[in-house]
Amino acid sequence: MMAALDVVLDGTASAVLPIPGGDLRQSDLLTTSLRVGEDIDDDVALVVSTSGTTGTPKGAMLTAAALVASASATHDRLGGLGTWLLALPAHHIAGIQVLIRSVTAGTVPVELDVSDGFDVTALPAAVSAMGSGRRYASLVATQLAKTLTDPAATEALAELDAVLLGGGPAPLPVLQGAAAAGITVVRTYGMSETAGGCVYDGVPLDGVEVRLDDSRIELGGATLAKGYRNPQDPDPFAEPGWFRTDDVGALDDSGVLRVLGRSDDAISTGGLTVLPQLVEAVLATHPAIAECAVFGVPDNRLGQRVVAAIALVDGADTPTITELAAHVGLALDRTAAPREVHVVDELPRRGIGKVDRRALVQRFG
């Protein structure tokens, strides 16, 4: 993969479509739907499959210039070139960018095999193999949470200069645990359409632009894809130089971005709109809750009712609906509190760790 990326970045090879290894059905789907072998613009280096929440492959067309701009801006923000730990699938944009950064830095990444899951016991040896100099990793919240359960893995991760954390919001207890352990976490926001994370801890990378249109986040700048291999209607790339996301956000007076949630996850209950991520952030501060997901299910009276799936801290008693409503009411309107709560062993996830709300709706709706 490194050799292939090296060639496409210097413009001497055709565009590459990274696909998951060992999944022939997915490989056939991507090859067919993204029209492998057909003409494509000469400056496209990678077509990164992205289905969002629709399940239909679209394929973000990324140029070498966008990929290099992202890698360079990342190293600039983190403090310099370094060696990377590859602990994410290499066909996903976050894993691809670990490889791109390594190519541009002239370093060789240390790979942690995640084909059978994330093995935290292998982390200390992998970090040791990274050698000296600046060292970085890119993880998702579930991996970080698992690392914190193993003292040796936690100590190893704390040796790195930065750990990029993407793939969706991280539970507050996980972030607090990482900070207490001395792990330097940098929360990232971005997607395949922006060559990966392009906003770090709420601040856009150099060359990246952020604006809001009626609270909808729009991203532009040097890391932006040319568009989709399979154009959409409506097209989020319709305005040249900008990508209209499905995310809702807010900018403070300093221009720091706060992602509030996805517009298509919003719950309409009794004429009010509830953003699940805001409720989750409050619920996650409850001492009995290890992780949670909030979603809407049909309700004859309210249109939708707010429901929460929670995983409990080991040994904790299940909090009552009344208790959780009072807890949510400390920070949000009580109408945002869940009217129904389900205890689960773990939350269903898709991709590299994003909560699968659709699976929860199907199960509990």
LUMTORLO-687442 format. One record per residue (C-alpha): x, y, z. Coordinates in Angstrom, 2 decimals, padded with zeros to 5 digits. Layout:
residues N
x=X&y=Y&z=Z $
...
END
This chain:
residues 365
x=000.00&y=000.00&z=000.00 $
x=002.83&y=002.42&z=000.86 $
x=004.44&y=001.87&z=-002.54 $
x=001.13&y=002.43&z=-004.33 $
x=000.53&y=005.67&z=-002.45 $
x=004.05&y=006.88&z=-003.16 $
x=003.42&y=006.46&z=-006.89 $
x=-000.03&y=008.08&z=-007.00 $
x=001.20&y=011.05&z=-004.99 $
x=003.87&y=011.84&z=-007.55 $
x=001.31&y=011.60&z=-010.38 $
x=002.88&y=008.66&z=-012.22 $
x=000.03&y=006.19&z=-011.71 $
x=-003.73&y=006.00&z=-012.15 $
x=-006.13&y=006.65&z=-009.31 $
x=-006.28&y=003.97&z=-006.60 $
x=-009.42&y=002.60&z=-004.92 $
x=-008.56&y=001.17&z=-001.47 $
x=-010.81&y=-001.77&z=-000.57 $
x=-011.14&y=-003.91&z=002.56 $
x=-009.11&y=-007.09&z=002.37 $
x=-010.80&y=-010.47&z=002.61 $
x=-014.31&y=-009.23&z=001.82 $
x=-015.00&y=-010.34&z=-001.75 $
x=-018.61&y=-009.17&z=-001.70 $
x=-017.64&y=-005.66&z=-000.60 $
x=-014.79&y=-005.64&z=-003.09 $
x=-017.13&y=-006.55&z=-005.96 $
x=-019.66&y=-003.91&z=-004.83 $
x=-017.07&y=-001.13&z=-004.74 $
x=-015.41&y=-002.17&z=-007.99 $
x=-018.74&y=-002.12&z=-009.81 $
x=-020.47&y=000.86&z=-008.19 $
x=-017.41&y=003.13&z=-008.33 $
x=-016.71&y=002.16&z=-011.95 $
x=-013.18&y=000.84&z=-011.68 $
x=-011.48&y=000.90&z=-015.09 $
x=-013.53&y=003.77&z=-016.48 $
x=-012.13&y=007.24&z=-017.22 $
x=-011.39&y=009.54&z=-014.30 $
x=-009.76&y=012.98&z=-014.02 $
x=-005.96&y=012.80&z=-014.30 $
x=-005.37&y=014.61&z=-011.01 $
x=-007.41&y=012.18&z=-008.89 $
x=-005.05&y=010.08&z=-006.77 $
x=-007.47&y=008.16&z=-004.55 $
x=-011.16&y=007.32&z=-004.61 $
x=-012.15&y=006.65&z=-001.01 $
x=-015.40&y=004.78&z=-000.55 $
x=-017.85&y=006.57&z=001.70 $
x=-021.45&y=005.68&z=002.27 $
x=-022.22&y=007.93&z=005.24 $
x=-025.48&y=006.64&z=006.71 $
x=-027.04&y=005.75&z=003.35 $
x=-025.19&y=002.50&z=002.72 $
x=-024.66&y=003.45&z=-000.95 $
x=-020.99&y=003.79&z=-001.99 $
x=-020.21&y=007.24&z=-003.38 $
x=-016.44&y=007.54&z=-003.49 $
x=-014.72&y=010.82&z=-002.58 $
x=-012.25&y=011.76&z=-005.33 $
x=-009.10&y=013.06&z=-003.63 $
x=-006.22&y=014.66&z=-005.47 $
x=-002.59&y=014.26&z=-004.52 $
x=-002.55&y=017.97&z=-003.66 $
x=-005.42&y=017.56&z=-001.16 $
x=-003.83&y=014.52&z=000.48 $
x=-000.44&y=016.19&z=000.81 $
x=-002.02&y=019.41&z=002.09 $
x=-003.77&y=017.43&z=004.82 $
x=-000.63&y=015.54&z=005.83 $
x=001.51&y=018.69&z=005.87 $
x=-001.03&y=020.67&z=007.89 $
x=-001.28&y=017.82&z=010.39 $
x=002.46&y=017.68&z=010.96 $
x=002.59&y=021.47&z=011.25 $
x=-000.16&y=021.44&z=013.89 $
x=001.39&y=018.57&z=015.86 $
x=004.88&y=020.04&z=015.94 $
x=006.81&y=018.32&z=013.18 $
x=007.34&y=015.19&z=011.11 $
x=007.27&y=011.89&z=012.93 $
x=006.70&y=008.15&z=012.93 $
x=003.12&y=006.90&z=012.94 $
x=001.36&y=003.91&z=014.46 $
x=-001.13&y=002.35&z=012.04 $
x=-003.91&y=000.92&z=014.21 $
x=-006.84&y=001.54&z=011.85 $
x=-007.89&y=-000.25&z=008.64 $
x=-005.74&y=000.94&z=005.73 $
x=-008.76&y=001.26&z=003.42 $
x=-010.42&y=003.82&z=005.70 $
x=-009.51&y=007.49&z=005.30 $
x=-008.03&y=007.69&z=008.82 $
x=-005.77&y=004.73&z=008.12 $
x=-004.93&y=006.02&z=004.66 $
x=-003.82&y=009.33&z=006.11 $
x=-001.47&y=007.57&z=008.52 $
x=000.19&y=006.10&z=005.42 $
x=000.13&y=009.40&z=003.50 $
x=001.74&y=011.21&z=006.44 $
x=004.40&y=008.53&z=006.61 $
x=005.14&y=008.82&z=002.88 $
x=005.45&y=012.61&z=003.06 $
x=007.58&y=012.41&z=006.21 $
x=009.87&y=009.74&z=004.78 $
x=009.15&y=007.43&z=007.72 $
x=007.86&y=003.87&z=007.95 $
x=004.70&y=003.36&z=010.04 $
x=004.51&y=000.61&z=012.63 $
x=001.46&y=-001.52&z=011.90 $
x=-000.71&y=-002.98&z=014.64 $
x=-002.76&y=-005.79&z=013.12 $
x=-006.46&y=-005.03&z=013.71 $
x=-007.91&y=-007.62&z=011.34 $
x=-009.17&y=-009.58&z=014.35 $
x=-009.83&y=-006.58&z=016.57 $
x=-007.73&y=-004.13&z=018.58 $
x=-005.36&y=-006.06&z=020.86 $
x=-004.17&y=-003.67&z=023.57 $
x=-001.58&y=-006.17&z=024.80 $
x=000.31&y=-005.65&z=021.51 $
x=000.42&y=-001.88&z=021.98 $
x=003.55&y=-001.58&z=024.19 $
x=005.69&y=-003.54&z=021.71 $
x=004.32&y=-001.52&z=018.78 $
x=005.10&y=001.78&z=020.49 $
x=008.58&y=000.54&z=021.36 $
x=009.15&y=-000.41&z=017.70 $
x=008.45&y=003.20&z=016.67 $
x=011.90&y=004.16&z=017.91 $
x=012.93&y=007.68&z=018.89 $
x=011.85&y=011.09&z=017.63 $
x=008.33&y=012.40&z=017.40 $
x=005.72&y=009.66&z=017.46 $
x=002.01&y=009.78&z=016.71 $
x=-001.05&y=007.54&z=016.53 $
x=-004.58&y=007.82&z=015.17 $
x=-007.33&y=005.98&z=017.08 $
x=-011.08&y=005.94&z=017.59 $
x=-012.78&y=006.30&z=020.97 $
x=-013.47&y=002.58&z=021.45 $
x=-009.75&y=001.84&z=021.02 $
x=-008.76&y=004.52&z=023.48 $
x=-011.32&y=003.25&z=026.00 $
x=-009.96&y=-000.28&z=025.66 $
x=-006.39&y=000.96&z=026.07 $
x=-007.28&y=002.58&z=029.39 $
x=-008.25&y=-000.84&z=030.81 $
x=-004.65&y=-002.06&z=030.43 $
x=-001.97&y=-000.26&z=032.51 $
x=000.93&y=-001.26&z=030.21 $
x=-000.92&y=-000.15&z=027.08 $
x=-001.95&y=003.10&z=028.77 $
x=001.65&y=003.83&z=029.75 $
x=002.83&y=003.10&z=026.21 $
x=000.26&y=005.41&z=024.62 $
x=001.24&y=008.18&z=027.03 $
x=004.76&y=008.08&z=025.55 $
x=003.48&y=009.36&z=022.18 $
x=003.60&y=013.04&z=021.30 $
x=-000.04&y=013.04&z=020.18 $
x=-002.95&y=010.66&z=019.70 $
x=-005.46&y=011.83&z=017.11 $
x=-008.96&y=010.76&z=018.11 $
x=-011.64&y=010.70&z=015.43 $
x=-014.54&y=008.64&z=014.14 $
x=-017.14&y=010.45&z=016.23 $
x=-017.48&y=011.93&z=019.72 $
x=-015.65&y=010.35&z=022.64 $
x=-017.35&y=009.75&z=026.01 $
x=-016.26&y=012.29&z=028.60 $
x=-015.02&y=009.60&z=031.04 $
x=-012.68&y=008.28&z=028.33 $
x=-011.25&y=011.75&z=027.66 $
x=-010.86&y=012.37&z=031.39 $
x=-009.17&y=009.00&z=031.87 $
x=-006.75&y=009.71&z=029.03 $
x=-005.88&y=013.14&z=030.44 $
x=-005.29&y=011.66&z=033.91 $
x=-002.96&y=009.07&z=032.37 $
x=-000.93&y=011.74&z=030.57 $
x=-002.09&y=010.78&z=027.06 $
x=-002.03&y=013.76&z=024.71 $
x=-005.35&y=013.47&z=022.88 $
x=-006.18&y=015.69&z=019.90 $
x=-009.84&y=015.40&z=018.91 $
x=-010.34&y=015.53&z=015.17 $
x=-013.31&y=016.28&z=012.94 $
x=-013.46&y=015.52&z=009.25 $
x=-014.43&y=012.87&z=006.74 $
x=-013.35&y=011.21&z=003.52 $
x=-014.58&y=014.25&z=001.61 $
x=-012.01&y=016.42&z=003.41 $
x=-009.09&y=013.94&z=003.19 $
x=-009.74&y=012.96&z=006.79 $
x=-009.64&y=015.09&z=009.91 $
x=-009.36&y=018.76&z=009.05 $
x=-010.42&y=020.42&z=012.32 $
x=-008.33&y=019.65&z=015.40 $
x=-009.75&y=020.43&z=018.84 $
x=-012.22&y=022.72&z=017.13 $
x=-009.60&y=024.71&z=015.20 $
x=-009.29&y=024.26&z=011.41 $
x=-005.94&y=023.10&z=010.07 $
x=-003.97&y=025.63&z=008.01 $
x=-005.58&y=025.91&z=004.59 $
x=-008.98&y=024.67&z=005.83 $
x=-012.06&y=026.88&z=005.96 $
x=-015.16&y=026.41&z=008.12 $
x=-018.47&y=028.22&z=007.95 $
x=-022.05&y=027.65&z=009.08 $
x=-025.21&y=027.89&z=007.00 $
x=-028.22&y=027.86&z=009.34 $
x=-026.08&y=025.84&z=011.79 $
x=-025.09&y=023.33&z=009.07 $
x=-021.31&y=022.87&z=008.94 $
x=-019.67&y=023.59&z=005.59 $
x=-015.99&y=022.86&z=004.92 $
x=-013.66&y=024.19&z=002.26 $
x=-010.02&y=024.72&z=001.46 $
x=-006.96&y=022.82&z=000.37 $
x=-007.92&y=019.36&z=001.67 $
x=-011.30&y=019.19&z=-000.08 $
x=-012.16&y=016.37&z=-002.51 $
x=-013.08&y=017.20&z=-006.11 $
x=-016.48&y=015.62&z=-005.62 $
x=-018.01&y=012.18&z=-005.71 $
x=-017.32&y=009.44&z=-008.23 $
x=-021.09&y=008.92&z=-008.19 $
x=-022.59&y=012.46&z=-007.96 $
x=-025.46&y=012.90&z=-005.53 $
x=-028.72&y=014.82&z=-005.74 $
x=-028.64&y=017.21&z=-004.01 $
x=-024.90&y=017.49&z=-004.43 $
x=-023.05&y=018.60&z=-001.25 $
x=-020.23&y=019.80&z=-003.54 $
x=-022.62&y=021.99&z=-005.57 $
x=-020.90&y=025.24&z=-004.54 $
x=-017.34&y=025.20&z=-005.92 $
x=-014.76&y=024.96&z=-003.17 $
x=-017.19&y=023.90&z=-000.45 $
x=-018.62&y=020.70&z=000.99 $
x=-021.95&y=020.85&z=002.85 $
x=-021.88&y=018.28&z=005.63 $
x=-024.82&y=016.65&z=007.38 $
x=-023.52&y=017.94&z=010.71 $
x=-024.85&y=020.73&z=012.86 $
x=-022.43&y=022.92&z=014.75 $
x=-021.66&y=026.21&z=016.45 $
x=-018.70&y=028.62&z=016.27 $
x=-017.64&y=030.61&z=019.31 $
x=-016.26&y=034.13&z=019.20 $
x=-012.74&y=032.77&z=018.60 $
x=-013.86&y=030.68&z=015.64 $
x=-013.59&y=027.37&z=017.51 $
x=-016.01&y=024.82&z=016.10 $
x=-018.26&y=022.67&z=018.26 $
x=-019.96&y=019.78&z=016.49 $
x=-023.45&y=019.34&z=017.94 $
x=-024.55&y=016.29&z=015.97 $
x=-025.90&y=015.10&z=012.63 $
x=-028.95&y=016.81&z=011.21 $
x=-030.42&y=013.47&z=010.16 $
x=-030.07&y=012.13&z=013.74 $
x=-032.17&y=014.98&z=015.15 $
x=-035.25&y=013.85&z=017.08 $
x=-038.54&y=015.73&z=016.62 $
x=-040.50&y=015.21&z=019.83 $
x=-043.64&y=017.11&z=020.72 $
x=-042.75&y=019.89&z=018.26 $
x=-039.25&y=020.32&z=019.68 $
x=-035.92&y=019.28&z=018.14 $
x=-033.47&y=017.29&z=020.23 $
x=-029.89&y=016.63&z=019.10 $
x=-028.80&y=013.22&z=020.46 $
x=-025.15&y=014.16&z=020.87 $
x=-025.98&y=016.94&z=023.34 $
x=-028.05&y=014.57&z=025.47 $
x=-025.35&y=011.89&z=025.27 $
x=-022.73&y=014.35&z=026.48 $
x=-024.79&y=015.04&z=029.62 $
x=-025.73&y=011.41&z=030.26 $
x=-022.07&y=010.41&z=029.96 $
x=-021.32&y=012.47&z=033.08 $
x=-023.60&y=010.26&z=035.19 $
x=-021.40&y=008.07&z=037.43 $
x=-023.29&y=004.86&z=036.55 $
x=-023.00&y=005.24&z=032.77 $
x=-019.95&y=003.95&z=030.90 $
x=-021.26&y=004.82&z=027.44 $
x=-024.59&y=005.71&z=025.90 $
x=-026.47&y=006.44&z=022.70 $
x=-029.61&y=008.51&z=022.28 $
x=-032.06&y=008.04&z=019.42 $
x=-035.68&y=008.61&z=018.47 $
x=-038.40&y=006.01&z=017.94 $
x=-041.94&y=006.55&z=016.58 $
x=-044.52&y=007.76&z=019.09 $
x=-048.22&y=008.23&z=018.32 $
x=-048.53&y=011.29&z=020.58 $
x=-045.13&y=012.99&z=020.31 $
x=-044.13&y=012.04&z=016.77 $
x=-040.91&y=010.63&z=018.22 $
x=-039.86&y=009.90&z=021.76 $
x=-036.33&y=010.19&z=023.07 $
x=-034.78&y=006.82&z=023.96 $
x=-031.37&y=005.99&z=025.43 $
x=-029.31&y=002.82&z=025.34 $
x=-026.77&y=002.74&z=028.16 $
x=-023.89&y=000.50&z=029.14 $
x=-023.25&y=000.57&z=032.87 $
x=-020.02&y=001.00&z=034.77 $
x=-019.03&y=-002.33&z=036.31 $
x=-020.98&y=-002.87&z=039.52 $
x=-023.24&y=000.16&z=039.06 $
x=-026.99&y=000.02&z=039.64 $
x=-029.29&y=000.97&z=036.78 $
x=-030.40&y=004.60&z=037.21 $
x=-034.14&y=005.26&z=037.07 $
x=-035.87&y=007.28&z=034.38 $
x=-036.63&y=009.94&z=036.99 $
x=-033.00&y=010.10&z=038.05 $
x=-031.76&y=010.44&z=034.47 $
x=-034.36&y=013.09&z=033.67 $
x=-033.19&y=015.14&z=036.64 $
x=-029.56&y=014.65&z=035.58 $
x=-030.23&y=015.81&z=032.01 $
x=-032.27&y=018.71&z=033.36 $
x=-029.18&y=020.12&z=035.07 $
x=-027.76&y=021.10&z=031.68 $
x=-030.58&y=020.87&z=029.12 $
x=-034.30&y=021.36&z=028.90 $
x=-035.98&y=018.39&z=030.58 $
x=-037.87&y=017.70&z=027.34 $
x=-034.54&y=016.41&z=025.98 $
x=-034.36&y=013.70&z=028.64 $
x=-035.00&y=010.10&z=027.55 $
x=-038.49&y=008.76&z=028.20 $
x=-037.26&y=005.20&z=027.82 $
x=-033.94&y=003.59&z=028.76 $
x=-032.46&y=000.24&z=027.76 $
x=-029.40&y=-001.32&z=029.37 $
x=-027.05&y=-003.02&z=026.89 $
x=-023.74&y=-004.82&z=027.28 $
x=-022.23&y=-002.70&z=024.52 $
x=-023.40&y=-000.31&z=021.82 $
x=-023.64&y=-001.51&z=018.21 $
x=-021.09&y=000.14&z=015.97 $
x=-020.30&y=000.46&z=012.29 $
x=-017.26&y=001.42&z=010.25 $
x=-014.32&y=002.23&z=012.51 $
x=-016.39&y=002.74&z=015.65 $
x=-019.34&y=005.05&z=015.05 $
x=-022.48&y=004.20&z=017.00 $
x=-025.07&y=002.50&z=014.79 $
x=-028.24&y=004.36&z=015.74 $
x=-030.22&y=002.62&z=013.01 $
x=-029.50&y=-000.74&z=014.62 $
x=-030.74&y=000.64&z=017.96 $
x=-033.93&y=001.98&z=016.36 $
x=-034.56&y=-001.40&z=014.73 $
x=-033.99&y=-003.18&z=018.03 $
x=-035.94&y=-000.91&z=020.35 $
x=-038.27&y=001.06&z=018.05 $
END
